[in-house]
Amino acid sequence: MIGFGQQTYVPDDNFEQALINQGYDTVLDDSVLTANIDTITLMYLNNQNINNLIGVEDFIALEFLSCESNQLDSLILDNCINLTDLRCSGNNLTTLDVSSNLNLIELSCVQNQLTTLDVSANTVLEKLICRDNPLTILTLNDTSLLLLSCINTYLTTIDLSNNINLETAFINYSNLSSIDLNGATNLRLLSITDNQLTSLDISTNINLEILNAVNNDLSYLDLRNGNNDNLFINIMQNSDLHCISVDDTALANINWTINNSIDSQHYFSLDCNATAINETSQQEKHLLKIVDILGREIKYQSNTPFIEIYDDGTVEKRIIIE
């Protein structure tokens, strides 16, 4: 009899009004009958001008919660142990503790004020979208993560070496000066544009298909992952980079020189040294072939741009005007 009349405290009027609108309450009196909410599995509370979600702890059956575009500065979900999908983007959250939500599969917390985020306890989490936060520390789980999007953060380093199932990673517009990809063998797409990386090694990322590393400070780049024939790259705006280690220099020249994927000073070698010092340019080199901008082998032509490919891996773009 006592349990039948139990009330849950809901002090935020906009939160309670949303519950009224959805038929879970009738009177705006800072409380709702617990029996009306403790079996709810799905709840949408977007754009309701809610300042706090005190009371959500009694939504013990909740599996999906979307509370985006409100004014939340805290979110306590300790009792929501069945939660699999949390979407809390567009709020003012400074902390987010999901260590009790061990069934969480998807988390989206875009555009908050989070400086740290720890999802190491969420061992079934597959999708993490935490972009547009002032993050300086991100602690990931090592087992389940498939997609990571943390664009526009203050991260200076990130370790993905144990994320063996990770397939897609967007870490653009951050402050990255180091990244460890060793062991992320299922990675297929890596986008790390507009960072401060000086060195990048994808040699263990044997399934990588897309690499976007535009506008970094790279001086060392190792692309020898055994999958260069299936790899699309864009590494422009890396002015300190010269020699790039690749699986096959001829293939690299054909695939990556003619489609504006590299800077004019970039050239390919089977083995560049780690200091990115140009290999001796005084050594005699021999012309292997001439190709047009589509990679087709041609003879010298005037008034038409063409590309000369040499046996030392260097490439020269030319046009003879007559």
N, C-alpha and C positions, 0 to 999 in steps of 0.2 A: 504493500500500500504506500509505503514511503517512497519507493523507487518510482512509482507511477506518477507522483506529483513533483519529481525532482526538476528544478529549474537550472538553466545555464545562464550565467551572467554575460550579457552582451551590451557593454556600455556605449559603443559607438552607434549613434542613431542611424547613420547611413548603412552600416552593416545590418542592423536589425531590420531596417526598411527593405533592404534587399531580400532578407529572409521572408518578410511579409509578402513582398511582391511575388515570391516563388511559392507561396502557400504553406510555409513552414511555421508561421507565426501569425497572430491576428492583431495584437495591440502593441503599440510602441511604448514599452515600459521597462526597457533595459534588461529584459529576460526573455527566454524562449524555453518551451517545454523540452527537456532533454530527449524525451522519447521521440520527439518529432525530427531530431537531427542525427541521432546516434546510429542510424542505418543508412544515411545518405552516402552514396559512393562517388557522386560527381557534383561539382559545384563551380559555377561561373559567377565571378564577382568583379568583372572588369569595368573600369570607368564608373565607379559608384561613389567617388570622393570619400573613400573610407580612410580614416586615420589609423585605426588599429583593428586587429582581428581577434581581440580577446573574446573567448568563447569557442573559437575554432578547435580548441583542444578536446572538446566533447564530440567532435565529428570523428569518432573512433573508427568508422568503417570507410572513411574517405579514401578513394583511390586516385581521383583526379581533382586538382584544385588550380583554377586560374583566377588570379587576383591582380591582374595587370592594370597599369595606369591608374593607380590610386596614390595616397600619400603615406603609405606605410613606412615606418622607420624601424619596425621590429616585426618578427614573425616567428611564433613559437608553435612548433608542430610535433613536439615530443610524443604525444599520444596517437598521432596519426601514423601508426606503424604499417598500415596497408597502402600508404601513398606510393603510387608508381609514377605519377606525372605531376610535376610542380612547375607552374608558370607564374612568376612573380616579377616580371619585367616592368620598367617604368614606374618605380617607386623611389623611396629615399632610404632604402635599407643600407645600414652601415655594417651589419653582421648578419650572417645566415648560417644557422647550425642545422645540418641535415644528418647528423651522425646517428640519430635514432630512426631515420627513415631508410631502413636497410633494403627495402623493396623498390627503391627509387630507380627507375629506368631512364627517365628524361627529366632534365632540369634546365630551365631557361630563366636567367636572372639578369637580363640585359638592362642597361641604363639604370643602375643603382649607384650607391656610394661605397661599394665593397672594396676594401683594401686587401683583405685576405679571404681565401675560400679553400676549405678542406673537404674533399669528397673521398678521402682515402678509405673511409668505412663503407662507402656505397659500392660494394663489389659486384653489383649487377647493373650499375649505371652504364648506359650505352651512348647517351647523347648529352653533352654539356655545352650550353651556349651562355657564355658569361662576358660577352663583349661589352664595350662602353662602360667599363668600371675602372676606378683608379687602383686596380689590383697590383700589388707588389709581390704577393706570395700566393702561389696556386699549388695545392697538394693534391695530386691525382691518385686514383686507384690504378693498379697495375694489370688488371685482368680483363675487364669487360668493355672498356671505352672504345667506341667505334668512330665517333665524331666529336671533334673539339673545335669550338669557335670562340676565341678570346681576342678578337680584334680590338684595337684601340684601348690598350691597358698601359700600365707602368712596369710590366714585367721586364726584368733585365736578363733573366735566365730561365730556361725550362728544360726539364729532363723527361724525355719520352722514351728512354732506352728500354724500359720494362713494359711499355704499352704494346704488347705483341699483336693485339687485335685491332689497333687503331688503323683506320682506313683514310680518314680525312682530317686535316688540321689546317685551320685558318688562324694565323697569329700575326696579322698585318698591323701596321701603325702602332707598334709598341716600342719599347726601349731595349729589345733583345740584343745582347752582345755575345751570348753563347746559347747553343742548343745542342742537345745530345739525342741523336736519332738511332744510335747503335742498338739494334734489337727490335726496332719497330718494322719488322719484316713484311707486314701486310699493308703498310702505308702506300696509298695510291695517289693521293693528292696532297701536296704541301705548298701552302701559300704563306710566305714570310716577307712580303714587300714592306718597304719603308721601316726598316729596323737599323741596327748598328752592328750587324754581324760582320766579323772579319774573316771567319773561317767556316766552311760548310763541307761536311762529308756525308754523302748518301750511299756509300759503297755497300752498306749492309741492307739498304732498302730496295730489295731485289724486285719488288712489284710496283715501284713508283712509276707513274705514268705522266704526272703533271708536276712541274716544279716552277713556282713563280717567286723569284727572289730579287725583283727589281728594287733599285734604290737602297742598297746596303753599302757597307764598307769592305766588301769582300776583297781579300788579297790571296786567298787559297780556296780552291773549289775542286773537289774530287767527285766526279760523276760516274766512276767506274763501278756500276752496280750490276753489270751483265745484262742490262735491259735497255741499253741506249737506243736500240732500233724502235722501241715502243714509247720512248720518253719525249714529251714535249717540254721545252724549257723557255723561260724568259728571264734573262739575267742582266738585262740592260741597266745602265746607270750604276755600274760598279767600276769606278774610274781607276781604282788601285789594283784591279784584277787584270792579269795578262795571260799567263799560261793556265789552261784548264785540263785536268786529267780526264781522259775519256777511254772507253772501250776500244774505239776504232776511229782514228783521225779522219779517214776519208768519209766515213758515214757521218761523223759529226759535222764536217764541212758541208756536206750536202743537205743534211737535215736542219742545221741550226744557223748557217751563215746567211742563207738567202731569204729568210723570213723575219729579219729584224729581231732575232732572239738574243743577239749578243752585241757588245760594243765593238767599235772599229779596232781597238787595240787587243781584243781578245783573240787568242789562238789556242789550238788543241794539241795535246801531246799524250802519248801513252803513259807518261810518268813525269809529272811536274814535281819540283821540290816544294816543300812546305812553306818556304819563305816567299814564294811567288815572285822571285827574281827572274827577269826575262832570261830564257836560255840564250846562249851566246849567238848573237846575231851575225857575227863575222864569219861563222862557218859557212862553207859553200852549200848552197841548196839548189835543188833541181826541180824544174817545173814538171809536175805530173800531168796536169790537164787543165783545160779551160772550160768553164761551164757558164751557161746563161743564168739569169736570175731565177729560173725554174729548175736549175740543177742539171740541165741537159748539156752534154759535152758538145762543144762547138770549136770552130777555128777563130782566129782573130777577126774581129769585125770593127769597123769604124763607126763612130756616132751611136754606138750601142753599148750600154753597160755590160761588163762581164766580170767574171771572178777567176783569178788564177790560184790554183791549189798546188802547193809545193810539198816535197817529200819530208820536210821537217815539221809538217803540221801547220805551217803558217798559211794565211790566206790574204790575198791582196785584191781589193776591188778596183777596177779600172774602167776608164772610158777614153777612147782615142778620138779626138775631134779633128775632122778634116773639112 
